[in-house]
Amino acid sequence: MANTTVAEPWWGGLPVSPEMVFESVTVADVCVALGIMALVWSTCSPAVKRRSLDLCAAPILKRPGHGGWKKGHRTEPLTLIDFNTQINQYAQEGKLDKAEHAVRRLQAAGLHGDAVTYSTVINACARAGNITRAEKWFKQMVESGVAGNAISYSSVINACAREGDIARAELWLQRMQDDGIDGNTISYSSVINACAKVGNVARAEHWLQTLLDAGVEADQVTYNSVIN
């Protein structure tokens, strides 16, 4: 028989067959997950009991972030570190929508994002070259009581640089300095890259000199941006 889907909240859209529902296998799964084997033996058929024993010896399903079900071993609900790791993975893979969704799941789970959470999702926006979304997350970070740092500012500047928006990149660098955070190699290099992207050599050289005057060490990427 074709698979169907059981609605939220228990299974989160996982496909299970009607036979599994009618034979109380889902009930057995829940009982095993909660360690209530006595309930399995008192309510389920022999076939389901065998299924329960198999579940005890195999990985169960735990839904991410909700103390529910996901492929893997039995664990506690996801922590802030777990979510941050997941967001970073999506950022590295260029999956902006999934990174943002992970932040929303984190919030729905009653957790509060930290500087790492927001800097990472802002970085995902930068990788996608989406300035508007990067600025939106920076704004939400500040409104939630988390102060911006060199990484979060540099990520927004990088988003501007990828779009070649010099004015916006310079504005964010100035805002970063106004907040008492010194520019670093990444922030200056991002502004220089924005200038180079639109062929504004004079402005790129200006920011390279500003970087050196500030005592910040330029790297190969910085010099290459000016040269190219």
NORBELZI-V400317 format. One record per pair of residues at least 6 apart in sequence whose ideal C-beta (glycine too) atoms are under 7 Angstrom apart, sorted by the first residue. I is the first residue (numbers start at 1). GAP is how many residues later the second one is. Records with the same first field share a line. If there is no record, write none. Layout:
BEGIN
I->GAP / GAP
END
This chain:
BEGIN
1->16 / 17 / 18
3->12 / 13 / 14
4->14
5->8 / 10
6->10 / 15
11->58
12->51 / 56 / 57
14->47 / 55
16->10
20->6
23->22 / 24 / 25
24->19 / 20 / 24
25->23 / 26
27->16 / 17
28->12 / 16 / 20 / 23 / 24
29->26
31->6 / 8 / 9
32->8 / 20 / 23 / 24 / 28
33->27 / 41
37->15
40->9 / 12
41->8
59->12 / 13 / 14
60->14
61->8 / 9 / 10
62->6 / 7 / 8 / 10 / 12 / 13
63->6 / 7
64->6 / 14
65->12 / 13 / 18 / 40 / 44
66->43
67->10
77->32
78->31
80->31 / 34
83->19 / 23 / 28 / 34
84->32 / 33 / 36
86->16
87->12 / 15 / 16 / 30 / 33 / 34
88->32
90->8 / 9 / 12 / 34
91->8 / 29 / 32 / 33 / 36
94->33 / 34
96->28 / 29 / 32 / 34
99->22 / 25
100->21
103->10 / 14 / 18
106->7 / 11
112->32
113->31 / 33
114->32
115->31 / 34 / 37
118->19 / 23 / 28 / 34
119->30 / 32 / 33 / 36
121->16
122->12 / 15 / 16 / 30 / 33 / 34
123->32
125->8 / 9 / 12 / 34
126->8 / 29 / 32 / 33 / 36
129->30 / 33 / 34
130->29
131->28 / 29 / 32 / 34 / 37
134->21 / 22 / 25
135->21
138->10 / 14 / 18
141->7 / 11
142->6
148->31
149->32
150->31 / 34 / 37
153->19 / 23 / 28 / 34
154->30 / 32 / 33 / 36
156->16
157->12 / 15 / 16 / 30 / 33 / 34
158->32
160->8 / 9 / 12 / 34
161->8 / 29 / 30 / 32 / 33 / 36
164->30 / 33 / 34
165->29
166->28 / 29 / 32 / 34 / 37
169->21 / 22 / 25
170->21
173->10 / 14 / 18
176->7 / 11
177->6
183->31 / 33
184->32
185->31 / 32 / 33 / 34 / 37
188->19 / 23 / 28
189->32 / 33 / 36
191->16
192->12 / 15 / 16 / 30 / 33 / 34
193->32
195->8 / 9 / 12
196->8 / 29 / 30 / 32
204->21 / 22
205->21
208->10 / 14 / 18
211->7
212->6
END
